[in-house]
Amino acid sequence: PSIVRDLSYSLTSPLPADLLSTNRSSIFSGHHGQLTLTSVFLDEYRDRLFLGGKDVLYSLMLGPTSTESKELYWPPLPGNRENCIQTGKDPQTDCANFVRLLQPYNRTHLLACGTGAFQPMCAFVYVGHRGEVSHYDLNVENGRGKVPHDPSFRFASTFRGGELYTGLTADFLGRDSVIFRSMGGRSTMRTETDQKLLHDPKFIAAHVIPDNDDRDDDKVYFFFTEKASEPGDREGAIHTRVGRVCANDVGGQRVLVNKWSTFIKARLVCSVPGPHGIDTHFNQLEDVFLLRTKDERNPDVYAIFSTISNVFQGFAVCVYRMADIREAFNGPFAHKEGPDYQWGAYEGRVPYPRPGVCPSKITNQPGREFGSTKDFPDSVLQFARSHPLMWRPVFPALRRPVLVQANIPHKLQQIVVDRVEAEDGHYDVMFIGTNVGTVLKVITIQNGNSLETEEVTLEELHVFKQAIYVGSPAGVAQVKLHRCETYGKACAECCLARDPYCAWDGFTCAQYTPNNKRRYRRQGIRHGNPALQCVDQNLSDVDVTEDDVVYGTENNSTFLECVPRSPQASVSWLVQRDDRKEEVKLDDRVMATEQGLLFRHLLHEDEGVYICRSREHGFSQTLVRLSLQVLQGDAVDELMSRDNAGFSDSIKERSAGSYRAWMPCTAYRSGTSSHSRLWFKDIVQMIGPSNLPHVEEYCERMWCNDKLRRKHKSMLEKYRQAQESARKARSKSSGERNRMPRDLKARDV
């Protein structure tokens, strides 16, 4: 029986603090805390997110504040799990019902298909008008040809007019690679078993894309990889294909009965031009995203590719125009006279109607009308069977990728694209999922009329109102597309972010609204130049002018943190001593990292004010100023040794191994031992009384509770008043204070 449970999910799951603090992310980990995610369907009509997992189906309300969700338990049919185990399959990773397919069937039901413990099955799941999954039809259908048997195999499917189009391996052993059409009122269709049609394919995506207003001319496009057969390719080479079939294809009358009679395919090329005409090809297709436009006939096709070379690991994103894909399909067919001949363009007579076209008003001519593919002449079907490949490949827009990344520590696996209207035009923001659980937020900017483009990585989101939904075996996370507030409040910082979602509104960096006519709105994605966008603003306001004090000990390591807001900014370090600034000399002892400056072995001569500056597009600003104070190593060692020898046992008893019992906070407690006061007195002697406020502020933040913090604030205020009184007294009689013994000064402090 189907089981429905009311669930709630917590926002305290282990997500990065920056995403949680900006109310940018929430996570759902399933009823048992571990969601084996295998399919996702976003239903914007019902404001629901449907998730398929291992023996389960979830329905979640959209929105970060919602905690309402439903669970539908859907195991394999009785006996199928045991049969799966007997065939040698793994009980945990194979012998369950992994829900792989979720498609809207009508207004009240979803079509759901799962692996069924290597016996695929499908059911219509009732979701009602609110999207609350409650039960599935007990008449479970055979799912063969709709999802693979093996939960690890990739497949692609799309739903149109009550019919399901699927590219997959349809048998138990994973050898029968086909394109299926199932369900609906017509007979089942599939590709013929022929390596010329499909040679060990891996299906990635499937979409219905109309060519015109005639629905009879609609075509279903499949994106996949297969073993290549073109000239010049080494054995086992892989090519990426775009293939298509007519949605109204019903096969032939005598030839290709119940087989696709309109299937043709073309190669998708994604390469980087190289020297001497030798291009670097990215042949392995990883993912495809269709960016829909106002013209439903001409979406932009975004695709992630990877190399299969042993030389280096690289990834690229290429964008294709539907006009270029159609041009390849309307061009010459690839032809080969025999096994020992070279491939070339077919130059003979092509039968009518042209193989690959659909029976429609466009095809029909007076006296030559075709009601269906069964009316096509046998010569057309024979030609389609022997010439499925087009001669001309499909090249990306501008003949090059929009994004290339090589020798990176992760793999680019999935892509989603959002077209954003900004002040100076529209930008396609790419959200690219990696195999290490991060999402890259990237835009590319074309430099004028040049073919050269600039890649700008806006963020790298570590995730396990618009939003992106990120799924992994651990769960599914919802992440907002922007967090403009993290770019700062200054016009220059907001401009340097180059995020098309954000603009400076005169007060802070806020979400950009195209219809907003605010006078002070500033945005500079294309050039990112604050000198142009913020010309009437005081750019020096973004510079940090106050020094923060950092303490280090001789012979120890010390780290000075400095991270620019923009990933594109370059960082330089200066050190100031005696009103003289110079660039920090880097070597094996002093190293610059992405997070700051690392001193592996601190020396006394390293003391000084360290200034971290960022530079981007000619604009420079000071990020931090850190006054590094170096304590004498011998003195600290002696102090710590004396302390440990004198009362280490009491520390263990009172603080269970922590430093709390002898930190400065305890110096103000009633009943504190004299050892603590003496220890604090010696520390003050080492750093000098003038730096006491800095030490107190740091320590009370790190170790003190709220009550002690308030007490410290009062003590610090009294100390500052005493310092001010002392300063005035020194101005009257400067010599008297200098004659005081050193011990007395420390004891007064």
N, C-alpha and C positions, 0 to 999 in steps of 0.2 A: 504494500500500500504506500501511497505517497504521503509524506510527512511534511507539514509546514510548521516552522518555528518562528516566533518573533525574536529577533536578535537585536543587539545593540553593539556598537563598536566604539572603542575608546580612542581619543585623540592623544593619548599619552604613549603611543607606540614609539619605538626608537627611531625617530626622525631627526634630522639635523636641526639644531637650535634656531638657525636663521630662518628656516622655513616655518617652524612652529611660531616663532616670535612675531613674524609678520602676518600671521593668520593666513598663511599661503598654502598650507597642505593639511590634508587629513588622510587617514589610512584605514582600510578595512582588511582584516586578516582572517575573516571567516569565523565560523562558530567555534572551531576547536583551536583557533590561534594559528593555524597553518593552512593557507589557501593554496591549493594546487591549481593555479589558474591555467585554463586551456582555451578559453574563448571569451570574447567581450562583445556586447552589442549595446550601443548607446541609442536609446529611444528618446529623442527630443520631444516627440509628440506627447508622451506620458511623463516626461521629466524623470526617466528611470534609467538606471544602468543595470543591465543583466549580465551576470557572470556565470560561466560554466566551469566546473571543476571536476574533481574526482568523486563520482557518485552523487553529485550535488549541483543544484542550480540556485543562484541567489538573485534577488531583486532589491536594488538599493534606490532610495530617493536621491536625486541630485541635490547638490548644495553642501557646503562644508559644515553647516550647523545641524544637518539632519542626522539622526541616529537610528531612524526607522529602517528596517530591512526584513526580508522574508527569505526563508530557506526551504527548498524543495528537495527532498531526498529521492534519488533516482539511481538505484543499483542495477547491475546486469540482471537479465532474466534468470529465473531459477535454473541452476545447473551449469550455466555458462562459465561462471568463475572457476568451478572445479574442472571443467573441460579444458579451460585455458591453461590451468596449472599442469594438467596431465600432458599437454603438448610441449612442456618444457619452458613455458614463458614465466617471467618473474611475477610473483603474486602481488608485489607492491607497485611496480612500474608498468605492468602490462595488463594484469587480470582484474580490471575494474572498468566501470563505465566512465571514460573521460569524455565529457561533453565538449565536442569540437566545433559544432555548428549551431549558431543562433541566428535565425532570420525571421523578420516579421511576415506572418502568413495572411492575417486579416486584422480587423480592428480589435479582436478579442483573443487571438491566439498567436503564439510563436511556434515556428518550426524548430525543434531541437533534435540534434542527432549526436549520438555518442558511439564510442568504440565498442561498448557492450562486452568487454573481456574478449576481444578479437572476434566478435560477432556483431558488427555494427547494427544499431537500431535507431529508429526515429520515432518521435511522438509530437503531438500537438499539445502545447502547454497553455493552459488557460491563464491569461493575465488580466482579463477584464479591461475596463477603461482606465483603471488607476495603476495598472502594472503590477499588481500584487499577485505573484505566482501562488496558486492554491492547489492545482492538481494537473496531472497529465492524463490524456486519454489512455485507457487501459488497452485499447487495440494498438499496441506498439507495432510499427511497421519495420520491415527489413530495411536496414540502412546501407546495404551494399551499393556502391556507386555514388553514395552521398558523402561519406567520410571514409578515411582509410581504416584498415583493421588495426594498424600499429599506431599508438598515440604519439610516437615521435616523428612520423612521416608528415611532411608538409603537403598542403593541398590548397586549392583556391576555388571559391564558389561565388555565385551571385544569383539572385532571385528575380524573375521577371514574369509577370502575368501568371502566377501560380505554377511556374516551371522553374526547376533548379538546374543550373548549369554548373558543372563541377569538373575540375581537372585534378586527377589523383591517380594513385595506384590502387586498383579496385579488388585485388585478390589477397588471399591470406599470406602468400610469400612475398608480396610487394614487387611483382614483376610485370603485372599487366597495367601499363601506364596508358590512360585513356582520358578523353574529354567526353563526359556524359551529359545527357539531358534527361531528367526524370521528373516524375509527378505530372500534374496537369492531365489533360484529356488525350494527348497525342501519345504515340508509341515511343518507347525509349530509344534515344539516339546515342551513338558512340562512334569513336574513330576506329578505322580499320587497323588491324594489327600489321603495321608496316613501319620499319625503321626510317623510311623516307619521310613519314609523317611525324613521328615522335620517336626520338632515339634517346632512351633513358632520361626522360624529362624530370625536372623538379619545378612544380608549379608554385608561383609566388602570389599572383593576384588575378582577379577576374572582374570585369566591369562591362556593363551595357552602355554603349555610347552611340547615340543616334547620329546618322549622317545628314538627315534632313527632316522635314515635317512628316514624311511618309513613314508611319510606324512599320509598314511591311519591309522597310529597308533597314531596320535596326539590326545592329551587329553586336555580338558578344566578343570582347577582346580578352585574350589570355596572355599573361606575361610569365615566361618560364625560361629555364636554362636547359640545354641539352648538349649531347656530344656532337661536335661539329663534323661536317662532311665536306666543307669547302676546300678549295685548293690551297696548298701552302701551309696547312695546319698540321701540327704534329699529332701523333696518335693520342687519343684521349683528350684533345683540346675541348674546351667548353665555350659555347657561344650563348648569348642571351637572345631570346626571340620574343616577338610580339606576334601572336596568331589570332585569327578571327574566324568566326562562323556566323552565318545568317541565323537570326533568331527563329525565322520561319522555315528553316531547312527541315525537310522530312525525308531526305534521302532520295535515291533513284527508284525507277520502276523495275528495271531489270539488272542494273549495275548499282552497286553501293546501296543495297536495300537495307534500310534502317541504319545506314552509315552516313557520316557527314559528307555531303557532296560539295560544300562551299568552303571547306577548310583550306586556308593559305597562311603562310607565315613569312616574316622578314626578320633580318638581324637588326638588333639594337646595338649601336656602337657607342661606347663611352671611353674616350682616350685622350691623352695629353700629347700634343705635338712635341716631337723631340728633334734633336739635331740630325741633319742628313736625311730627313724624311722618315725617321724611325720613331713611331709613336709608342707610348706606354699605354697598353690596353688594360682596362678593368673589365673582365669578362664574366665574373660571377655575380649574378643578380641576388641582392639580399632582401630588398623590400621596394614596394611601389606605392605611391600615394597620388590619388587623382585630385588635383586642386580644381574644384568646380568654379566656373565663371558665370557671368550673366548669360552667356551663350552656352547652352547645355551641350551643343555639338562640338565645342572646342575647349575642353578642359586642358590644363597643363599637367603633364605627366612627370612627376618627380620620382627618380629611382636612385637607390643606393647600390653601388657596385663595389666589389672587392677584387683584388688580384688573386691569382692562383699560382703566382710565381714563387720559386724557392729563393729568389734574390732578396726580396723585401716584402713587407706587408703593407698594403696601401688600400685606401678607400676613397671613393669619389661619389659625388652627387651630380647627376646629369638631368637636364630638363628637356622634355620633348614636346613638340607642337603636334597636334592632331593633323594639321595640314601636311606636315612632313611624313607622318605615318601613312596617310591616305595616298600621298604621292608615290611612296614606295609600292603600295599595293596596286596602284594603277599603272606601274611601270612594267618593264619586261620581266618575264619569268626566267629563273635560272634553269639551265639545261645542260645535260651531259649525255653524249651519244652512247657511251658505254663505259665499263670499268676502267679502261686504259686511256680514256679521253679526259681532257681538261673541261672544267666548268666554264660556261659562258652564257651570254644572254640569248634567249630563244629568239630566233629570227624568222621562224616559219609562220604559217598562218595560224592565228588563234581562233578557235571556234566561237560561234555566237550561240547564246549569250556568253559573255566573257566569264571564264571560270572564276569563282569567288564572289560573283555578284548575286544579289537576292532577287527572287521573283517579285516584282513590284511595278508600280506605275512607270518608274524610270526605265526599267528593263523592257517593258512591253512596247512593241511597235505595231502599227497597223498590219494585220495579217500574221503577226508573230507574237502572240500573247501567251504568257506562261502563268497559269494559275498557281503552280507550286513547282518545287524542284523535280517532282516526278514527271513533269512535262518537259524537262530539259532533254535534249538529244543525248544519246549514249556517248557521242564524241566529246561533249562537254565534260561528262563525268569521268571518262577515261583520261582526258587531259588533266583534270583536277587531281586525279589519283597519282599521275606520274610527274606532275609539276607543282608540288605544294610550296616550294621555296621561291621567293622573289629574288631577282638578281641584285637590285640596288638595296643597300642597307639604309637604315634610318639613323641620321646623325643628330646630335643634340643641338639645341639653339646655340648660336655663336660657335658651333663646332668644337666646343670644349666644355669640361665640367664647370659647374658654378662653385664647387667645393672639392678640394683635394687634401687628404691627410695621409701622411706616410710615416711608418715606423712609430706609431703611437702605442701606448700600453693597453689599449682596449680596442674592441671591434665595434663598428657602426652597424646596427642591426635593423632598426625600424625608424620610419620618418613620418612626421605629420607636419603640414604646412598651413600657415594662416596668413592670408593677405591683409595687410594693415594699411589704412590710409593715413598718411602723415602730412606734415606741412608742405613738403616739397615733392609729393608724389606718393605712390604706393610701394610697399616693400613686402616681399615674401619672407616671413619669419619661419625658419626651419627648426623644428624640435626633433632632435635625433637621439634615439635611445641606444645605449651601449650595452655590452654584455656584462658590465660591472655595476649596473644599477644606476647609472647617471644619465641625465638628459642634457644634451648640448643645445643651447639656444643661439642660433647663428643667422646672420643676414649676409648677403653679398651685394656689393655696390659696384655698379659699372661706372668707370671713370670716363665721363663725357662720351665722345663718339668712338673711343678706343675699344678694342676687344678685351682689354685687360679688365679684370674685376678684382675687387678687394674683399677678402673674407673677414668678417667681424664677428668674433665669438662674444656674444653679450653676456652669457652666463654659462656655468656648468652646474646644473642643479643636481645635488646629491639627494635622491629620493629613494627610496629603497628600491556681471560676472560670467566669464568664460574660463574654461579650465581644460587642462590636458590630463587624461587618465593614463597612468603608467602601471602596467601589470607585470608581475613577476611571480615565481613559484611561492613567494612568501605572502603575497597579497596584492591588492590594487590600491594605488594612491591617487588622490585628486590634487593637482597642483595648479594654482593660478598662473596665468600666462605672464604676469608682470608683478614687480614689487618696486615701483618707482621711488618709494620713500627711502630705500636703501642707498640711492644715489646721492643723497645729501640735500641740503636746502639752497645751495648756491647755484646761480645760473650757469656758471662755468662747469661745475661738476655734472649737472644734468645734461648739458650740451655734450660733454665728453663721453657720456654713457652711450650715446648714439642708438638709443633704444626707441624704435618707432612707436611703442606703446606709451612713451613718457614725454612730457614737455615741462619746461619751467613756466609757471603761471604768474610769476611776479612775487611769489612768496616761498614756494617750495617746488620740488620735482614731483609732479602729479600725473595722473593718467591723462593722456591726450584724447580729446574729443574733437573730431573733425568739424562739427557744427558750432563749436565754441568760438565766439568772436572776441575773446578777452584781449585787451590791448597788449598786455605784457607777455603773451604766450611766445616762448622761444623753443625752437627745436632745430637741431643740426645733424641729421643722420648722414647725409652725403659727404660732408666735409669735416664735421665734428670740430669746428674751430670757434672757441669761445670769443676770440678777438673780434669775430664778425657778428656772432649772434648776441653777444652780451656787451656790445661796444659802449652802451650807456651805463653799464654796471661797474662797480668797483671790484675788479678782478682780484685785487689783493686781499679781499675778504676771505678767500678760500685758503690763504696761507696760514699755517700755524705759527704763532709768534712766541708763545710761552714755552718754557723749558720744563719737561718732566724729568725728575731725578731718578736715575737707575744706579744701584749699588752692585759692585762686583768685588771679588776677592782675588788677589794675585794668585797666579798659577792655576786658577779654576777657569771653567768656561762660562761665557756670558753671551746672551742673545738680545739684540735690539730689534724689536718687531716693527715692520713697516710694510703694509700691504696696500697697494693702490686700489681705488674703487674700480678702475677700468682695467680689464685684462690686456688691453692693447698698449698700456702705458709702459714706458721704460723707466727704471729707477736708478738714481745715482746717489752716492753718499759723500757728504763733505764733513770735515771735522774742523772745529773752531777752537783755537788756543791763542790766548793773548790778543784778541781782536784780529787774528789772522786765520783765514779759511784756506783749506787745501783739500784736494780730493783724497779720499781714503785709499791707501795702497792695499791692494788685495794680494794675498798669497796663501800658502797652505795653512797659515795660522789664523788669518782673518779672511773669512769667506762670505761672499754675497749669495744669499739663497732667495727663492721666490717669496719667502715670508719675512726676510729681514737680514740683518748682519750678524754673523756668528763669529765670536772670538773663541777659538778652541783652547787658547792658552793666554790668559790675560796678563798684561804687564802694567807696571805703574805708569809708564809713559803713555799708555792708552787713554789716560784721563783727558776729558775734553767734552765739548758740546757737539753731538753728532746730528747732522741735519740730513734728513731723507727727502729727496725731491723727485717728483715724477715729471715726465715730459711726454707729450703726445700731440702730434700735429702742430708742432712749434709752440705749444702752450706749456709752460712750466709752472709748478706750484710746490710749495713746501708742505709735506704731509705730516711730519713729526720733527720735533727738536728734543733730543734726549741728552741730558747732562749725565755723563758717565763718571761716577765717583769710585775710585779703586781703593779698597781697604788693604792694609799690609797683611800679606799672607802669614808671616811668622806670628804677628800679634793675634790674629784670629785663631790660629792653631793653638797657641798657648792658652788663650782664653777658653776655648772649647775643652782642651785637656784638663785645665784647672776645674772647670765646671763639672765635667764628667767624674773626676776623681773626688770632688767634694760632696756632691749630693745627687749622684745619678740614681741611687736607690729610691730617694723620695720622689724623683720625677716619675719613675716607673709606677710607683704606688699611686700617685695622685693623678697621673694623666694617661696611664696605660700606653706608654710609648709615644705619646704625641708631644709636640713642643709647647702646648698650651700653658703648662704650669710655669714656664719661665720666660714667656714672651712679654713684651712691654705692657699688654693689657693687665696682666696680673700685678704689675707694680703699683696699681691704684686700689687693689682689693684690700679690704680690711683683713688683717691677720696674715698678710703675705710674708713669707720668710725674708730675712735680711739677705739671703743668697740671691734672690731674684732682683732686689734693689741694687745690690753691688754689681750683678751681671749687667744690668741695664746701664748703670753708671759707667762701666768700662766701655760698653758699646758707644755711648755718647762721647766719651773721651776720644775714641778712634775717629768718629766721623765729624766731630766738632759740634758745639751747641747750636750754631746757626742753622744746621740742617735738621734739627730735631723735629720741627713741624712736618717736614716731608716724611720722615721715618714714622712718626705717629700716625699720619693720615694713611700711609700704606698698611701699617700693621693692624690698625683698627678695622680696616676694610677686610683684611685677610682672616683675622682671628677673633675679633670681638663680637659679642652679641649686641642686641639693640640697646640694652640697658647700659652696658659698658661703653657703647659707642656714644650715647648721650653724655655720659660722665666724662669721656675723653674730650668731647667737643667743648664742654665747659672748662676742663683743665687746659686745653689748647688755647682757648680764648684768654684765660687768666695768664697763660705763659706769654702770649703775644702782647698783652697789656704790660706785663712785667718787662718784656724786651723793649717796648716803646719807652717806658719810664727810664730804663737803664740807658737807652740811647740818648734821651734828653739829659740825663745826669752826666753822661760822658761828654756831651758838648760843653757842659759847664766846667767839669774837672776831669779831663781825659786822662791825666797822669795817675790819679788815685786808683782807678779801676785796674790799670795795668800792673800795679804793684801787688795785687792780690795773689796769694799762692794758687798754683794750678789745682790742687786737691779741693780747695774751698770753692772754686768756680764750678767744678764738676758736682760737688755735693749740693750746691744751691740748685743746680738744674734738677 
